[in-house]
Each structure stands twice: as structure tokens, then as C-alpha cells.
């Protein structure tokens, strides 16, 4: 039986959403990296703003991870699901605790 156009659109919508949220998680991780560098080495007047950027990026990373997990639960293409989950787990593992390091650096620089 051929799926309806509406069902097909829904599947592609979920795939697109999962892919876009994965891209958002990757971008958030990059912002966290840059913020950590700026907090550690940047001009003292910009340290606070860099800390705020890090907090926003960490929130975006967590929200993206949640959104990907939600969307993947309804996708049947197992290879796609596994690849998105593997990428997401790697990003969260690598960058999920960077905000703690950034907060330590902030405390040192602003003391």
C-alpha cells in the first residue's frame, strides 16, 4: 500500500527536524568552544558576554538534543536514527560539561 501524501510529508518533516536539530547541536558546540577560548584569553571587558554566549549555547545544545531524541522516536529508518543518535551522543559527551569549565574560568577571570 502506498503511503498517503500527508503521511509522507510527516515522515520527511520529522527527518528534516531531526537533521536540523542535529545541525543546531553542532553549531552550539562550536559556540561553546569559541566562548571557552574567549573567556580564557579574551579581553577582560568581554569575559561576561562570552560567559552569557556560553550559557545560551549550552541551553541550545540541550534543547537540540531533546528535540532530536523526541523526533527520532517516531522515525522508522533505523540507519538514520542510529547515525543521528551516535552523533548526538558524541557531541553531548564532548561538550555537555564544557559549561562547568567555562564557569570556572569566569570565576577566575572576574575575581
PALOVO-57304 format. One record per residue (C-alpha): residue number from 1; residue in one letter; x, y, z. Coordinates in Angstrom, 1 decimal. Each point is the difference from the previous one (the first is absolute). Example, Ala and Ser with C-alpha at 12.3 -4.5 7.8 and 13.67 -1.06 7.14 Angstrom:
<kenus>
   seq   type     east    north       up
     1      a     12.3     -4.5      7.8
     2      s      1.4      3.4     -0.7
</kenus>
This chain:
<kenus>
   seq   type     east    north       up
     1      x      0.0      0.0      0.0
     2      x      1.3      3.4     -1.0
     3      x      0.2      2.5      2.9
     4      x     -2.1      3.1     -0.3
     5      x      1.5      3.3     -0.8
     6      x     -0.7      1.2      3.4
     7      x      1.8     -2.9      1.6
     8      x      2.9      0.5     -2.3
     9      x      0.2      3.7      0.9
    10      x     -0.1     -0.9      3.7
    11      x      2.9     -2.4     -0.4
    12      x      2.1      2.4     -1.9
    13      x     -0.9      2.8      2.5
    14      x      1.3     -2.2      2.9
    15      x      3.2     -0.9     -1.9
    16      x      0.6      3.6     -0.8
    17      x     -0.6      1.1      3.5
    18      x      2.3     -2.6      1.4
    19      x      2.7      1.0     -2.5
    20      x     -0.4      3.7      0.7
    21      x      0.1     -0.4      3.8
    22      x      3.2     -2.1     -0.5
    23      x      1.4      2.9     -1.9
    24      x     -1.0      2.4      2.8
    25      x      1.7     -2.3      2.5
    26      x      3.2      0.1     -2.1
    27      x     -0.1      3.8     -0.3
    28      x     -0.7      0.3      3.7
    29      x      3.1     -2.1      0.7
    30      x      2.1      2.3     -2.1
    31      x     -1.3      3.1      1.8
    32      x      0.9     -1.7      3.3
    33      x      3.6     -0.6     -1.2
    34      x      0.3      3.6     -1.1
    35      x     -1.5      1.3      3.2
    36      x      2.5     -2.0      2.1
    37      x      2.9      1.5     -2.0
    38      x     -1.4      3.5      0.5
    39      x     -0.7     -0.5      3.7
    40      x      3.6     -1.3      0.5
    41      x      1.9      2.3     -2.3
    42      x     -2.3      2.8     -1.0
    43      x      0.1      3.6      1.1
    44      x     -1.3      0.4      3.5
    45      x     -2.8      2.3     -1.1
    46      x     -1.4     -2.8     -2.2
    47      x      0.2     -2.8      2.5
    48      x     -3.5      0.4      1.3
    49      x     -1.5      0.1     -3.4
    50      x      1.9     -3.1     -1.0
    51      x     -1.4     -1.8      3.1
    52      x     -3.5      1.0     -1.0
    53      x      0.6     -1.3     -3.5
    54      x      1.2     -3.3      1.5
    55      x     -3.1     -0.3      2.2
    56      x     -2.2      0.7     -3.1
    57      x      1.9     -2.6     -2.0
    58      x     -0.3     -2.6      2.7
    59      x     -3.7      0.6      0.2
    60      x     -0.3     -0.4     -3.8
    61      x      2.1     -3.2      0.1
    62      x     -2.3     -1.5      2.7
    63      x     -3.1      1.1     -1.8
    64      x      1.2     -1.4     -3.3
    65      x      1.0     -3.3      1.6
    66      x     -3.5     -0.3      1.5
    67      x     -1.7      0.9     -3.3
    68      x      2.1     -2.5     -2.0
    69      x     -0.8     -2.7      2.6
    70      x     -3.7      0.7     -0.2
    71      x     -0.1      0.0     -3.8
    72      x      2.1     -3.1     -0.4
    73      x     -2.5     -1.9      2.0
    74      x     -2.5      0.1     -2.8
    75      x      2.4     -0.7     -2.9
    76      x      0.2     -3.5     -1.4
    77      x      3.1      0.4     -2.1
    78      x      2.3     -1.8      2.5
    79      x      3.3      1.0     -1.8
    80      x     -1.0      3.7      0.2
    81      x     -1.0     -0.3      3.6
    82      x      3.2     -1.8      1.0
    83      x      2.2      2.5     -1.8
    84      x     -1.8      3.0      1.6
    85      x      0.1     -1.5      3.5
    86      x      3.7     -0.9     -0.4
    87      x      0.9      3.6     -1.1
    88      x     -2.2      1.5      2.8
    89      x      1.6     -2.2      2.7
    90      x      3.4      1.0     -1.2
    91      x     -0.8      3.7      0.1
    92      x     -1.6     -0.2      3.4
    93      x      2.8     -2.1      1.4
    94      x      2.7      2.4     -1.4
    95      x     -1.7      3.3      0.7
    96      x     -2.7     -0.6      2.6
    97      x      2.2      0.8      3.0
    98      x      1.9      2.8     -1.7
    99      x     -2.2      2.6      1.8
   100      x      1.4     -1.1      3.3
   101      x      3.5      0.7     -1.2
   102      x     -1.1      3.4     -1.4
   103      x     -1.6      0.9      3.3
   104      x      3.3     -0.9      1.8
   105      x      1.9      2.2     -2.5
   106      x     -2.6      2.8      0.5
   107      x      0.5     -0.1      3.8
   108      x      3.7      0.2     -0.4
   109      x      0.0      2.8     -2.5
   110      x     -2.6      2.1      1.8
   111      x      1.4     -0.4      3.5
</kenus>
